[in-house]
Amino acid sequence: MDTRKVRSAMVWLLLSAAVIAIDQGSKAWVLTHLPEYTPVPVIDGLWNWYRSYNTGAAFSLLSDAGGWQQVFFSVLAMVVSVALGIALKRLPRADWRQAAPYALIIGGALGNAADRIARGHVVDFIQWHWEDYYWPSFNLGDVAIVVGVVGLVLSEGVSARRQRSPGARRAGR
């Protein structure tokens, strides 16, 4: 097949843009409507809205590092996003099993980077818990990143299974 005629998966960046818009819109709503550090129950005993701030990475990793981590995580998000954008350019548009996860990761990473750059921290507001056991608060950008990573893992699993199948070997795939 002539690869010059195959359209790239760059159109999937529209999904990234949607994730950024939804992430930033939800955080703007949180900042104007939710009190700080006060649980607002959504489902009693399981789920709260809980406005908090994270200056670190996942699970507040390096949150007390003195500020350098903000620049580091912002630059890291941009480097990862550029790398995934290059990968999208090389993918055929129809390869949604890789393109959609890449786009979700880009959107989530850039949404959180926008917070770090504009506010010096990431706004988190989703809190899950069971009795006295609390999962660290998170946001919709984090959700997009996790769903994207899970999608990549599942895509790789499907791809590896296809390569191991006897039919794929006979067909020369």
N, C-alpha and C positions, 0 to 999 in steps of 0.2 A: 504494500500500500504506500502511496506517495504521501509522506508526512506533511508536505507543504499544503495539502488540501484539507488536512484535519484541523478543525478549529480548536484553539487551546481552551483550557478550563478557566481562563481569567474571568469569565462571566460570573463565576462562583464568588468573586469578590463582592458582588452585590449582597450575598448572604453575610459576608463579613461586615459590610456597611450596615445592614439591618441589625446585626448583633450589637454593633457599637451604638447605634441609635436607641435600641431598646434598653441596653445596659445604662447608658448615660441618662436616658429619660426616666428610668426607674430610680436611679440615684438622685436625680433632681427632685422627684416626687418625695423620696425618703427624707431628703434634707429640708423640705418645707413642711412635711406633714407628720413625721415621727419624732417623738422626743428622744434625746440622747440616752443611751444606756438604760432604757426602761422597756421591759418586755411588754409587747402588745399581743395578747394571745390570738392566734388564728384558729388553731385546733388545740384545746386545752390539753396539757400534758404531753404535747408532741411538737408543736410548731408555733413559733412566735415571730413577729416582726421585731427586730432589735437593732436599732441604729448604733453602729459602732465603727471604729476606724482602725485600719491596719496599716502600719508603716513598714511592715515586712512582707514576706511572701506567704505561701500557704501555711496555715497553722501558726501565723505570726512569726515565722522563722526570721531571725535577724531584726525583729522589730525594735530592739533597743541598741542597735549598732551605731547610733550617733548621726545618722543622716546619709552617709555614703551609699547605703543600700537602696535609697530612692533612685539615685542616678543609675546604679548598677541594674536594678530590676527594670527600669524604664528602657535602658539601652538593650538589655537582654530581650525584652518584649519586641523591640523594633528589629533586632537582628533576626530573631526567630521568625517574625512576620515577613521580613524581606526574603529569608530563605524559603519559607513556605510559598510565598508569592512567586518566586522563581520556579519552584516545583510545580505550581499551578500552571504557569506558562508552558511548561514542558508536557503537561498531562493533556490527553484529549478531553474535550468538553464532556463527553459521555461517561467518563470514568468517575461517576459520582461517588463511588465507594471510597475514593481517596480525596476527591475534590471537596466534598461537603465537610469532612472532618478538618481538612486544612483550613477551610474558610471559617469554620467555627472557632478554631484555635486562634487564627489571626484576629477575628473580631473580639474575642474575649481578652486576648493579650493586649490589644490596642485600647480597648475600653478601660482596662485597669491601668495601663500606662498613662492614659489621659488624666485619670484621677491623680496619679502620683505627680505628674507634671503640674497640673492646675492647683491641686490642694495639698500636696505633700504627704498624702495618705490615700488609701483605697477605702471607699465607703462600703461597708458590709451591712446587711440588714435581714438576712434569712437565718434563723436560728432554729435548729432541730434539737430536741432533747427527749429523754425518757427519764422520768422522775428527776433525780439529781445529776444525771449524766448528760452533759451538754457537748454537742458537736460544735467546733469553732464556727462562728458566723461567716457567711459568705454572700456573694452577690450573683447576678445573672451572667456577668462576664466569666466568673469562676465556673458556673454551670456549663457555659458554652465550651470552655477549655476542657472540662472533664468529659463532656459528651463527645467532643472531637477526638480526644485521646482514646476513649473507649471505642469509638467508631474505627479509628486506625487499627487498633488491636484486633477487633473483629474482622476487619477487611483483610488484614495479614493472615489471620487464621483461616479464612475462607480461601484465600489465595494459596496458602501452603497446603491445604487439604486437596485442592484441585490439582496441584502439582504432584501430589503423592498418589492420586487415584490412578488405577491401571488404565482407564480410558484416556486419560490425559497423556500418559506416556506413549500409548499406541498412536495417538493422533499427532504426536510430535510437539505437544505443548509443554 
